[in-house]
Amino acid sequence: MTDIKGSFKNQNILVEDRNKVTITGVEQVESFNDNTIILKTIKGSMIIKGEELNVGKLNLDDGNIKIDGIINGINYMDKDLSQRGSIIGKIFK
């Protein structure tokens, strides 16, 4: 059996009518609530902002996630920065 996890090379984001998003290349869900979902992906950390967000389908073996709700924004954090921690976290150490 081949270990699929961690072998993803591409990442795709499909947003449908601002109320559904499908993302590939997902390695981990770091946190989520109704307004914010933070993912670890092959391209760095990703923050999805919106309203009434809900993880409809999650398959980490395939690296896929489907999210429903009102999508207001999708942002990447630089992979190197996400591994070093936040600047605010460093200030208050």
N, C-alpha and C positions, 0 to 999 in steps of 0.2 A: 504494500500500500504506500503510495506516495504522499508526502506531507504537502498539502495544498496551501495551508495557511502560511502567509509570509512570502509566497511566490508570485503575488500579483505584480504586474508591471504597469498596467494602465488604470486610470481612474476616469469614470464617466459620471456625470451629474445630469439627470433629466428632470426638469421642472415642468409640471403640467398644470397650467391655469393657476399658478401660484398657490395651489392647495394640495399638491402631491409632489414629492421629490423622491427619486430613486438614485442611490449613490452606490457605486462599486469601489472596490479597493479599501473597504473599511476593515480595520484591524481590531478596534475596540470601541465600545461606547463608554466614555469616561463619566458623563453625567447627563441627566435629562430632567426636565420638568415641562410645564405647559408652555413656557416662553423661550426656553433655550435648550439646545441639545449640543453637547460637545463630543466630537468623535476623534479618535486617533485613526488616521488614514495613511496610506503609503506615500502620500505627498505632504504630510504634516498634519497638525491638528486642525480641525475644522469646527467652526461655530455656526450653528443654524439658529437664527432668531425668528420668532413668529408668535402666533397666538393659537391656543388650543392645539399645540403640537402633540402628536401621538405616534409612537413607533408601532407601525402596523405590522411590519414583517422584518425580522432580523435573522440573517444566516451568516455567522462569522466564518464558517467553513468555506463558504463561497465568497465572503467579503461583501455581501449585499445588505442594504438596508432600505426600507420604504417608510417614508414619514408622511403623515397626513396632517392637515391643519393649514392655517394661513401663513405662508412663507414670506417673511419681510426681508430676510437677508441671509447670505451664505458667505462666510469669510474664512480664509485660510490664515493660520499663524505659521510663520517660518518654522521649518522642522528643527533647525538648530536652536531657535529661541524657545520653542516649546520644551526642549530637553533641558535647557538651562534654568528654566523657571521664569516667573514673571519679574519684571523690574520692580514692581511694587512689593512683591514678596521679598526681594533682596534689600529694599530700603528699610523694611520693618523687621529685619532679622536681628 
